[in-house]
Amino acid sequence: MVVSAALAYGATVANLVLTGGVQLSLNISVTPTPAASNLDLSLNQVILKVADVNVVTNNAAGYRVTVRSNNVANGDCTAPCFYSTTTADSLNFTFYRNGTPIGFAGDTGTFVQTTASSGVGGEDYTADVSYDGTATLLGAASNYGEILTFTVSTN
């Protein structure tokens, strides 16, 4: 007596699909130099470094850094300026990235815009200012200030 049975086979091959991703990294740091809080506004100052800026991102399309002038936004000046709330006097200044002037439209200027991600450790820039206090002759002994807000976004 011979018994025959049909063998039942299940799947002999199976796939495991692995997927993953990398979270978007986007960071900016602005480190003021000692000069930033001790400016002599009675001088003719040409391109003085006031901060180190570092931007890190892994966004392949790049990033954009804008700078916003608080004094322009508040209506105290029409261009970035040192302003005294005590006297309402002001001194305009030019703002630079790595020695290149930054143009402002209203209260905001584009500090840098890239079309690729930063390198490992980020990209470093200097923030600089120049002004001519000898031409404006601020008369009052007062404190003058400006707040520049840096914002980084992806393209």
GROMACS elastic network, one bead per residue, 0.5 to 0.9 nm:
[ bonds ]
;  ai    aj funct       b0    kb
    9    12     6  0.78425   500
   11    14     6  0.71372   500
   22    25     6  0.85841   500
   22    58     6  0.89113   500
   23    58     6  0.87067   500
   24    57     6  0.73547   500
   24    58     6  0.63177   500
   24    59     6  0.65308   500
   25    56     6  0.71035   500
   25    58     6  0.55298   500
   25    59     6  0.71858   500
   26    55     6  0.75558   500
   26    56     6  0.57213   500
   26    58     6  0.71047   500
   26    59     6  0.77688   500
   26    63     6  0.85842   500
   26   152     6  0.75682   500
   26   153     6  0.75647   500
   26   154     6  0.77513   500
   27    54     6  0.81117   500
   27    55     6  0.57473   500
   27    56     6  0.51904   500
   27    57     6  0.64831   500
   27   122     6  0.88434   500
   27   152     6  0.72609   500
   27   153     6  0.89993   500
   28    53     6  0.71559   500
   28    54     6  0.56530   500
   28    56     6  0.64943   500
   28    57     6  0.88544   500
   28    65     6  0.87051   500
   28   150     6  0.81041   500
   28   151     6  0.77116   500
   28   152     6  0.65019   500
   29    52     6  0.80856   500
   29    53     6  0.57025   500
   29    54     6  0.52893   500
   29    55     6  0.66810   500
   29    56     6  0.89337   500
   29   150     6  0.88006   500
   30    51     6  0.63962   500
   30    52     6  0.57814   500
   30    54     6  0.66581   500
   30   127     6  0.88941   500
   30   150     6  0.79299   500
   31    50     6  0.85428   500
   31    51     6  0.52886   500
   31    52     6  0.51404   500
   31    53     6  0.64207   500
   31    54     6  0.85604   500
   32    35     6  0.79054   500
   32    36     6  0.60473   500
   32    37     6  0.82203   500
   32    49     6  0.88576   500
   32    50     6  0.57242   500
   32    52     6  0.64259   500
   32    53     6  0.86821   500
   32   127     6  0.88611   500
   33    36     6  0.55350   500
   33    37     6  0.79262   500
   33    49     6  0.72108   500
   33    50     6  0.50920   500
   33    51     6  0.51056   500
   33    52     6  0.73643   500
   34    37     6  0.61142   500
   34    38     6  0.69370   500
   34    50     6  0.75089   500
   34    51     6  0.86993   500
   35    38     6  0.51320   500
   35    39     6  0.60628   500
   35    48     6  0.80801   500
   35    49     6  0.75585   500
   35    50     6  0.59291   500
   35    51     6  0.86968   500
   36    39     6  0.62682   500
   36    48     6  0.89240   500
   36    49     6  0.79566   500
   36    51     6  0.72171   500
   37    50     6  0.85409   500
   39    42     6  0.88745   500
   39    43     6  0.89560   500
   40    43     6  0.60503   500
   40    45     6  0.84708   500
   40   133     6  0.82831   500
   41    44     6  0.78717   500
   41    45     6  0.81395   500
   41    82     6  0.86412   500
   41    91     6  0.80272   500
   41   131     6  0.77902   500
   41   132     6  0.76889   500
   41   133     6  0.51896   500
   41   134     6  0.82846   500
   41   137     6  0.86843   500
   41   138     6  0.78812   500
   41   144     6  0.85491   500
   42    45     6  0.88420   500
   42   132     6  0.75648   500
   42   134     6  0.56520   500
   42   135     6  0.87417   500
   42   136     6  0.83062   500
   42   137     6  0.66260   500
   42   138     6  0.71736   500
   43   131     6  0.78848   500
   43   132     6  0.62078   500
   43   134     6  0.56176   500
   43   135     6  0.89531   500
   44   130     6  0.77753   500
   44   131     6  0.59777   500
   44   133     6  0.54443   500
   44   134     6  0.58033   500
   44   135     6  0.80437   500
   45    48     6  0.67897   500
   45   129     6  0.79303   500
   45   130     6  0.51732   500
   45   131     6  0.52803   500
   45   132     6  0.60301   500
   45   133     6  0.77270   500
   46   129     6  0.73170   500
   46   131     6  0.66781   500
   46   132     6  0.81093   500
   47    94     6  0.85248   500
   47    95     6  0.84624   500
   47    96     6  0.76307   500
   47    99     6  0.66859   500
   47   128     6  0.56104   500
   47   129     6  0.51748   500
   47   131     6  0.82542   500
   48    99     6  0.89594   500
   48   127     6  0.84262   500
   48   128     6  0.51552   500
   48   129     6  0.53157   500
   48   130     6  0.62231   500
   49    52     6  0.80026   500
   49    96     6  0.89045   500
   49    98     6  0.86971   500
   49    99     6  0.87863   500
   49   126     6  0.65112   500
   49   127     6  0.58609   500
   49   129     6  0.66456   500
   50   126     6  0.76410   500
   50   127     6  0.57732   500
   50   128     6  0.53329   500
   50   129     6  0.69540   500
   51   125     6  0.85502   500
   51   126     6  0.59138   500
   51   127     6  0.50265   500
   51   128     6  0.69823   500
   52   124     6  0.70796   500
   52   125     6  0.59758   500
   52   127     6  0.61643   500
   53   123     6  0.81800   500
   53   124     6  0.56832   500
   53   125     6  0.50351   500
   53   126     6  0.59358   500
   53   127     6  0.69214   500
   54   121     6  0.85951   500
   54   122     6  0.61883   500
   54   123     6  0.55296   500
   54   125     6  0.63576   500
   54   126     6  0.87782   500
   55    63     6  0.88386   500
   55    65     6  0.85920   500
   55   118     6  0.72612   500
   55   121     6  0.84249   500
   55   122     6  0.51845   500
   55   123     6  0.53336   500
   55   124     6  0.66910   500
   55   125     6  0.84524   500
   55   152     6  0.78934   500
   56   117     6  0.78751   500
   56   118     6  0.56845   500
   56   119     6  0.75334   500
   56   120     6  0.77138   500
   56   121     6  0.65390   500
   56   123     6  0.65137   500
   57    60     6  0.83834   500
   57    62     6  0.76103   500
   57    63     6  0.75350   500
   57   117     6  0.56009   500
   57   118     6  0.54750   500
   57   119     6  0.80585   500
   57   120     6  0.87819   500
   57   122     6  0.69780   500
   57   154     6  0.83619   500
   58    61     6  0.87650   500
   58    62     6  0.79122   500
   58   116     6  0.83606   500
   58   118     6  0.64320   500
   58   119     6  0.81814   500
   58   120     6  0.88230   500
   59    62     6  0.54783   500
   59    63     6  0.73095   500
   59   116     6  0.69775   500
   59   117     6  0.50430   500
   59   118     6  0.80210   500
   59   154     6  0.68138   500
   59   155     6  0.81319   500
   60    63     6  0.87712   500
   60   115     6  0.74595   500
   60   118     6  0.85673   500
   60   155     6  0.89361   500
   61   114     6  0.78564   500
   61   115     6  0.52087   500
   61   117     6  0.65470   500
   61   154     6  0.73230   500
   61   155     6  0.57463   500
   62   113     6  0.73814   500
   62   118     6  0.74333   500
   62   153     6  0.88433   500
   62   154     6  0.60910   500
   62   155     6  0.55998   500
   63   112     6  0.80626   500
   63   113     6  0.57025   500
   63   114     6  0.54019   500
   63   115     6  0.68268   500
   63   116     6  0.73381   500
   63   117     6  0.72005   500
   63   118     6  0.85357   500
   63   152     6  0.68370   500
   63   153     6  0.56273   500
   63   155     6  0.50966   500
   64   110     6  0.73936   500
   64   111     6  0.75930   500
   64   112     6  0.57107   500
   64   114     6  0.64353   500
   64   115     6  0.89079   500
   64   151     6  0.80967   500
   64   152     6  0.56390   500
   64   153     6  0.54112   500
   64   154     6  0.62043   500
   64   155     6  0.65755   500
   65   109     6  0.87410   500
   65   110     6  0.61067   500
   65   111     6  0.52965   500
   65   112     6  0.52585   500
   65   113     6  0.63433   500
   65   150     6  0.65744   500
   65   151     6  0.54566   500
   65   153     6  0.65543   500
   65   154     6  0.88972   500
   66   108     6  0.66129   500
   66   109     6  0.56167   500
   66   111     6  0.51916   500
   66   112     6  0.71645   500
   66   113     6  0.86661   500
   66   149     6  0.79983   500
   66   150     6  0.56713   500
   66   151     6  0.53130   500
   66   152     6  0.65972   500
   66   153     6  0.85064   500
   67   104     6  0.85955   500
   67   107     6  0.82243   500
   67   108     6  0.55390   500
   67   109     6  0.52488   500
   67   110     6  0.62812   500
   67   111     6  0.62099   500
   67   148     6  0.61480   500
   67   149     6  0.53883   500
   67   151     6  0.64950   500
   68    72     6  0.82995   500
   68    73     6  0.77728   500
   68    80     6  0.88175   500
   68   104     6  0.86033   500
   68   106     6  0.89356   500
   68   107     6  0.54645   500
   68   109     6  0.65441   500
   68   110     6  0.89432   500
   68   147     6  0.81297   500
   68   148     6  0.54469   500
   68   149     6  0.50254   500
   68   150     6  0.66186   500
   68   151     6  0.82115   500
   69    72     6  0.54146   500
   69    73     6  0.61867   500
   69    74     6  0.86508   500
   69    79     6  0.79710   500
   69    80     6  0.57507   500
   69    81     6  0.82031   500
   69   104     6  0.88895   500
   69   106     6  0.87200   500
   69   107     6  0.51445   500
   69   108     6  0.63835   500
   69   109     6  0.84342   500
   69   146     6  0.71644   500
   69   147     6  0.62291   500
   69   149     6  0.67839   500
   70    73     6  0.50040   500
   70    74     6  0.60713   500
   70    75     6  0.86560   500
   70    76     6  0.86965   500
   70    80     6  0.81039   500
   70   107     6  0.73119   500
   70   146     6  0.64327   500
   70   147     6  0.53073   500
   70   148     6  0.62293   500
   70   149     6  0.75864   500
   71    74     6  0.51113   500
   71    75     6  0.63134   500
   71    76     6  0.51971   500
   71    77     6  0.58474   500
   71    78     6  0.82588   500
   71    79     6  0.81124   500
   71    80     6  0.66400   500
   71    81     6  0.67382   500
   71    82     6  0.78084   500
   71    83     6  0.70664   500
   71   107     6  0.80100   500
   71   145     6  0.85192   500
   71   146     6  0.61618   500
   71   147     6  0.72702   500
   71   148     6  0.87555   500
   72    75     6  0.50722   500
   72    76     6  0.57685   500
   72    78     6  0.55150   500
   72    79     6  0.59592   500
   72    80     6  0.61580   500
   72    81     6  0.77974   500
   72   106     6  0.70686   500
   72   107     6  0.50889   500
   72   108     6  0.86711   500
   73    76     6  0.76583   500
   73    77     6  0.82439   500
   73    78     6  0.87432   500
   73   106     6  0.77536   500
   73   107     6  0.53457   500
   73   108     6  0.86163   500
   74    77     6  0.78721   500
   74   107     6  0.89432   500
   75    78     6  0.70393   500
   76    81     6  0.85341   500
   76    83     6  0.72147   500
   76    85     6  0.89300   500
   76    88     6  0.78802   500
   76    90     6  0.82544   500
   77    80     6  0.67451   500
   77    81     6  0.64119   500
   77    82     6  0.87421   500
   77    83     6  0.78238   500
   77    90     6  0.74701   500
   77    91     6  0.89336   500
   77    92     6  0.80067   500
   78    81     6  0.82261   500
   78    92     6  0.88042   500
   78   106     6  0.73110   500
   78   107     6  0.79668   500
   79    92     6  0.65659   500
   79    93     6  0.78987   500
   79    94     6  0.87033   500
   79   104     6  0.73438   500
   79   105     6  0.87798   500
   79   106     6  0.73742   500
   79   107     6  0.72060   500
   80    91     6  0.85887   500
   80    92     6  0.58670   500
   80    93     6  0.60426   500
   80    94     6  0.72271   500
   80    95     6  0.78125   500
   80   104     6  0.81804   500
   80   107     6  0.75678   500
   80   146     6  0.77033   500
   80   148     6  0.87030   500
   81    90     6  0.61753   500
   81    91     6  0.52128   500
   81    93     6  0.54196   500
   81    94     6  0.83542   500
   81   144     6  0.89596   500
   81   145     6  0.78342   500
   81   146     6  0.65264   500
   82    89     6  0.83613   500
   82    90     6  0.53858   500
   82    91     6  0.50971   500
   82    92     6  0.63055   500
   82    93     6  0.74007   500
   82   144     6  0.52603   500
   82   146     6  0.52910   500
   83    86     6  0.89069   500
   83    87     6  0.85129   500
   83    88     6  0.65919   500
   83    89     6  0.59240   500
   83    91     6  0.66492   500
   83    92     6  0.85846   500
   83   143     6  0.81005   500
   83   145     6  0.53315   500
   83   146     6  0.66009   500
   84    87     6  0.55196   500
   84    88     6  0.51560   500
   84    89     6  0.55282   500
   84    90     6  0.63678   500
   84   142     6  0.67800   500
   84   143     6  0.59969   500
   84   145     6  0.66196   500
   85    88     6  0.52745   500
   85    89     6  0.77930   500
   85   142     6  0.89117   500
   85   143     6  0.83062   500
   85   144     6  0.76811   500
   85   145     6  0.88188   500
   86    89     6  0.81610   500
   86   142     6  0.70564   500
   86   143     6  0.79986   500
   86   144     6  0.88095   500
   87    90     6  0.86672   500
   87   140     6  0.71278   500
   87   142     6  0.75366   500
   89   138     6  0.69905   500
   89   139     6  0.84452   500
   89   140     6  0.81770   500
   89   144     6  0.83099   500
   90   136     6  0.85462   500
   90   138     6  0.75617   500
   90   144     6  0.75419   500
   91   131     6  0.75639   500
   91   132     6  0.80112   500
   91   133     6  0.71218   500
   91   136     6  0.67179   500
   91   137     6  0.88295   500
   91   138     6  0.76048   500
   91   144     6  0.85803   500
   92   131     6  0.66815   500
   92   132     6  0.82470   500
   92   136     6  0.89354   500
   93   129     6  0.64743   500
   93   130     6  0.56286   500
   93   132     6  0.77046   500
   94   101     6  0.67161   500
   94   102     6  0.75509   500
   94   103     6  0.86056   500
   94   128     6  0.82779   500
   94   129     6  0.55261   500
   94   130     6  0.52930   500
   94   131     6  0.64574   500
   95    99     6  0.86932   500
   95   100     6  0.82942   500
   95   101     6  0.58114   500
   95   102     6  0.57196   500
   95   103     6  0.80608   500
   95   127     6  0.72746   500
   95   128     6  0.58465   500
   95   130     6  0.68373   500
   96    99     6  0.52702   500
   96   100     6  0.50124   500
   96   102     6  0.52815   500
   96   103     6  0.88071   500
   96   111     6  0.80281   500
   96   126     6  0.79481   500
   96   127     6  0.57478   500
   96   129     6  0.59918   500
   96   130     6  0.82339   500
   97   100     6  0.51965   500
   97   101     6  0.64800   500
   97   102     6  0.67417   500
   97   111     6  0.64358   500
   97   112     6  0.78560   500
   97   125     6  0.65355   500
   97   126     6  0.56698   500
   97   127     6  0.50376   500
   97   128     6  0.63378   500
   97   129     6  0.89869   500
   98   101     6  0.84892   500
   98   125     6  0.59417   500
   98   127     6  0.64219   500
   98   128     6  0.70936   500
   99   126     6  0.77716   500
   99   127     6  0.79259   500
   99   128     6  0.66586   500
   99   129     6  0.86800   500
  100   128     6  0.87899   500
  101   128     6  0.88034   500
  101   129     6  0.88487   500
  102   109     6  0.62630   500
  102   110     6  0.67647   500
  102   111     6  0.63287   500
  102   112     6  0.89687   500
  103   108     6  0.84016   500
  103   109     6  0.56081   500
  103   110     6  0.72619   500
  103   111     6  0.86427   500
  104   107     6  0.63981   500
  104   108     6  0.52346   500
  104   110     6  0.73349   500
  105   108     6  0.55764   500
  105   109     6  0.61332   500
  105   110     6  0.89481   500
  106   109     6  0.80313   500
  110   113     6  0.72771   500
  111   127     6  0.89637   500
  111   150     6  0.83862   500
  113   155     6  0.83878   500
  114   117     6  0.76139   500
  114   118     6  0.85651   500
  114   155     6  0.82116   500
  115   155     6  0.75947   500
  117   122     6  0.86925   500
  118   121     6  0.78095   500
  118   122     6  0.51351   500
  118   123     6  0.58596   500
  119   122     6  0.51822   500
  119   123     6  0.65387   500
  120   123     6  0.82533   500
  131   134     6  0.89392   500
  132   135     6  0.57305   500
  132   136     6  0.68681   500
  132   137     6  0.88097   500
  133   136     6  0.51934   500
  133   137     6  0.57174   500
  133   138     6  0.70945   500
  134   137     6  0.54668   500
  134   138     6  0.84813   500
  135   138     6  0.88898   500
  136   139     6  0.88036   500
  138   141     6  0.80746   500
  139   142     6  0.87909   500
  140   143     6  0.89365   500
